[in-house]
Amino acid sequence: MMKSSISIMLLLCFNCAAYTQELQARVSVNAQRVGTNIDKNTFTSLQTQLTNLLNTRKWTDNVFQAQEKIQSNFQNNIESATSDNIYKATLTVQSARPVFNSAYQTSLINFQDADFTFKYVQFQPLEFNENRVQGTDPLTGNLTAVFAYYVYMILGFDYDSFSPKGGEQFFQKAQNIVTNAPEARNITGWKSFDGQRNRYWLAKNITDARFNILHDIIYDYYRSGLDYMYEDEATARSSVLQALSKLQAFNQDNPNTMVAQFLVQGKSQELAGIFKKADPLIRSRAAEILSKVDIANTAFYKQELK
């Protein structure tokens, strides 16, 4: 009887472990630019520890089944290193979520953060405490603070894409990290004066009550739009066009906001594909809007949607 009870308890524990964490994150640390004076095993350890932090820490109160985990990539390119274990890096963050009734994964985030400086000593514990973001050392704390910030952004955009303003609590957690971010001479990206496209401005834009329309745009594009492409393509395309029209209006009313460009970053192929089979009037309208919300790809849209 005792053996049976133990077996049941172990099975329950296994199931809890299998269906708790939210991310299926792949972390890579590229240190090709770092000189031979740095032990490359340090970066292997860093990669392993970051992977464990992202994939084993419980970031929400919700239960995720294995197939529901959010696909994400964190590519940490080390640009330089000093003898006191301080590294300057560029971090590329990507996340995606599945489109209903298809095998297609649509991008939610595709962003490069070039303001990433941190301290790491091989095998040092990597922990994140949202009540003490800075930790005991600012540069050490900045490593986990930056990764945690993007985890909450990933969760926020993912939840927003499934329910209206569903990601609000996670955007607020990201904002909390900004408010309590580590401060040191080499740390940048957390302040308004650090640039126009950084962690501060993304969190500021997405949590600003004046910009609530952004959450409607996210929901309209993904849940009302893409998720119905295989059920009712015309209606789904209309929802996507409506979301883009709202984004264009937002961009006109609030020029140069970081988040407007953030929402379309890396989505040119997907956007062109949505409208390529539409009738000429809709194609023309889509090309006009996309040329205004994604200026960098204007020539591409005009060619693909002509």
Secondary structure, 3 states (H helix, E strand, C coil): CHHHHHHHHHHHHHHHHHCCCCEEEEEEEECCCCCCCCCCHHHHHHHHHHHHHHHHCCCCCCCCCHHHCEEEEEEEEEEEECCCCEEEEEEEEEEEEECCCCCCEEEEEEEEEEEEEEECCCCCCCCCCCCCCCCCCHHHHHHHHHHHHHHHHHHHHHHHCCCCCCCHHHHHHHHHHHHCCCCCCCCCCCCHHHCCCCHHHHHHHHHCHHHCHHHHHHHHHHCCCHHHCCCCHHHHHHHHHHHHHHHHHHHHHCCCCHHHHHHHCCCHHHHHHHHCCCCHHHHHHHHHHHHHHCHHHHHHHHHHCC
